[in-house]
Amino acid sequence: MDTPADKIREKLSEGLLPGKTPAHAWCGYGSGKPCNGCNEPILSTEVEHELDFNGARTVRFHAACEAIWRSLIAQGAKKAADSPIRA
């Protein structure tokens, strides 16, 4: 069974989730819409994080899924920074 981290990692590698930080972020009560990370609905009893990428795209996450996503994109940025420059 895939964990939320597995699903988010896979979506990042397939380009289904953005690999950069958002232009704007909001949070509030869940709207019942699915989380773009784990695909489960974000219930009204949960916190929903809504991320906007300059109006081009909006992504919704559970709080835990957003934390996983941010950790994974930070790891990706670190890997890119640590990679040797090739001429």
N, C-alpha and C positions, 0 to 999 in steps of 0.2 A: 504494500500500500504506500502510495506517495504521501510524504509529509508536506505541509505548506511550503517549507523551505525547498523541497525537491521540485514542487510545481513552479514556484517563483523562479528558481534557478533555470529550469527548462524554458519557461516563457521568456526570460532574459536572453538566453542563448538563441532562441528562435526569433528574437526581435518583436515579440508580442507585448513586452513591457519596455518602457523607456529605460535607458541606461544612464540617465543624467538626472540631476536634481531639478525639481519643478520651479517654475517662475513664481507660483503662488500656491499656498497650502491652507486648507481650512479643516476644522474638525467639528463634529457635532454628533447628535444622535443618529443612529443608523436609519437609513431610508428603506431598507428591505431589498435594495438592489444588490446584485452579486458583487463580491469582492473580486477585483481583477487579479488578485494573487492566488487565492485558494478556490475561487468559484462558489463559495458558500454565501448565502445571503447575510448582509450586515443588519442584524436585528435592531429594533428601536431601543433595546436595552443595552446595546453595545455602542462603542465610539466608532464613528466612521471618519476616516481621513480622506479628504478629497484633494487631489493634486492636479493643478492646471499647468500645462506646458504651453504657455503663450497663446492660449485659445485654440491651438492645433489639436489638442487632445486633453481629455480629463480622465483621470484614473481614480478609482475608489479602493480603499484597503481597510481591513480591520486594523486596529492599532498594532497588534502583533505582526501581521503580514507586512505592514509598512516598515516596521523595525527590521524585519528580515530583508526586505527589498533594499532599504538604505544600506544595510550592512554589506549586502552582495555588490551593490554598485560601488561602494567605497573600496571593497576588495579588488574589484575590477580596475578602478582608477589607480590603486596602489600597484597592481601588477603591471599596468601600462607604464607607470612612472619608473618602475624598477627594470623594465626591459631595456636591453642595450640598444643604442641607436645604430641603425644599419645604414650604410651609405650606398 
